[in-house]
Amino acid sequence: MIGVAILGAGIGAQHLAGFRALPGQWDVRMVVDRDAARAQALGAPVETDIDAALTDPAVEVVDICLPPHLHVPVALKALAAGKHVICEKPIATSLADVDRLRVAQGAAQFFPVFQYRFGPGFAALRALRAAGLTGRPLVAALETHWARGPDYYAVPWRGTWEGEQGGAVLGHAIHAHDLLREHMGAVRAVMGAVTTRANPIETEDCAALSFELEGGALATSSITLGAAVDETRLRFVYDKLTTTSGTLPYAPADGPWRFEARAAADQAAIDDVLGGLPPVASGFAGAFAEIAKQLSGGASDAVLFEDGAASIELVTAIYDAARRGGRVSLPIHPDHPLYSGWRA
């Protein structure tokens, strides 16, 4: 089994459940949190000092579940200690820090956490793409409409540039944008606007974005933290197939999906592929199962460092486009004014 230490007992509780759903693959050696009582409630061995994880030879992987402003310094320490790293999003809050992490990796592997990729809906879409039944990407529409209010922002670092280092674009819709990249193509240009309308916070909680994708497809992303309930909805339109997710906010792959052929004659082939799919693990369990395969040297669908790097590049472009009120092209180079960070 792979020895792992979870740093942070907040979202770390969900990571722990994901590891425990994969018996025989992962050995959770400890949960590290300054609040020992919170960590002890999870029923795993507890430490209060990160160095306990970094110096334990049985810990092969450090799983960073800390506030965003701590991701880079802790990841650099873990990599220097020779540990593989799993890191919650965002892996960094500047492209300069992404480059620091890339250099620091050495022989270690770095896995960004994009657990939304894993589950039946996206397994089906991957299978249909592999079978050539989707065709070319045309357009996509993404909705990240969630409810965040005083209880959420009672955590002192949330909603601040110093602690969270970004708002709904960075901490919430980043998942939908990762899925767009995976299934429709890399973003080559972005336009849009961000604003703060739903909560008395420093960072943005609403956005309307437009993307131009590699190959010519177009996409929109509608984002708010002021919705009545939490919903995520994704629609990907290809020239042979349109697929639409359900509205589960944090596990969109698990909801009811529609896969509809543009030509009626193609529907039978689509249905044949869908009917032959094996069950798959969802969410964190799905992500950690693929990481275990990757660390064991096997073929995997693990999310890799460059996927996380691309997500930070896109966030950089979004903030630049919103502030300048124009179209911003990707890639972003080191001479870009926001290369070293977008914090207001």
WOWO-V276024 format. One line per field, one symbol per residue. burial: # if it has 24 or more other ideal C-beta (glycine too) atoms within 12 Angstrom, else .. A space follows every 10 residues. Layout:
burial: ???
//
This chain:
burial: .######### ########## ##..###### ###.....#. .#.####..# .###.#..## ########## #########. #.######## ########## ##.##..### ########## #########. ..###.#### ######.#.. .##...#### #.######## ########## ########## ####.#.##. #.######## ###...#### #######..# ########.# #####.#### #####.#### #....#...# ..##..#..# ########## ##.##..... ########## ########## ##.....#.# ##.....##. ###.
//
